[in-house]
Amino acid sequence: MATNVCAHITGTVWKIEVKEGDDVMEGQSCVILESMKMEMPVEAPASGKVEKINCTEGQAVNEGDVLVILA
């Protein structure tokens, strides 16, 4: 079953720290968002393999947007 890694704030994708096919552990930082000059990691809610990355660096995102899908 797929697990979505969602933005917890509105901001800009500063850095994507995973690639498609990577194995990630629960709590691992997948994406770093920048908002109001602060960098905030978006962590995996569960362990899994990165199935799809739905964002690009520099992209503006809203709270709740799906950034990464884990299989």
C-alpha positions in Angstrom: 0.0 0.0 0.0 1.3 3.4 -0.9 2.2 6.0 1.7 2.1 9.7 0.9 4.7 12.1 2.2 2.9 15.5 2.3 4.0 19.1 2.9 3.1 20.2 6.4 3.5 23.9 5.6 3.1 26.1 2.6 6.6 27.0 1.1 9.1 26.3 -1.5 10.9 22.9 -2.1 14.5 23.8 -1.2 16.1 20.4 -1.5 14.9 16.8 -2.4 17.0 14.4 -0.4 15.8 11.1 -1.9 15.7 9.6 -5.4 13.1 7.2 -6.9 14.0 3.7 -5.9 15.6 4.7 -2.6 14.7 2.8 0.6 13.7 5.2 3.4 13.1 4.7 7.1 10.3 6.1 9.1 11.3 9.6 10.3 13.9 10.0 7.5 14.0 13.5 5.9 12.8 13.2 2.3 12.4 16.9 1.3 13.4 20.2 2.8 10.9 23.0 2.5 11.8 26.7 2.9 9.2 29.0 4.4 9.8 32.5 5.8 13.6 31.9 5.5 13.4 28.8 7.7 14.3 25.3 6.4 12.0 22.6 7.6 12.4 18.8 6.8 9.5 16.8 5.6 9.9 13.3 7.1 8.6 9.9 5.9 5.6 8.8 8.1 6.6 5.2 7.5 9.4 3.1 6.0 9.2 2.2 2.3 10.7 2.6 -1.1 10.4 5.9 -3.0 8.0 5.1 -5.8 7.5 8.6 -7.2 8.7 12.2 -6.5 5.9 14.7 -7.2 7.9 17.9 -6.8 11.0 19.7 -8.1 13.5 21.9 -6.3 12.3 25.5 -6.4 8.6 24.6 -6.8 6.0 26.3 -4.6 3.9 23.9 -2.6 0.8 24.2 -0.3 0.2 22.5 3.0 -1.1 19.0 2.3 0.4 18.6 -1.2 1.8 15.1 -1.9 5.6 15.5 -2.4 6.7 11.9 -2.4 4.9 8.5 -2.7 6.4 5.5 -0.9 5.5 2.0 -1.9 
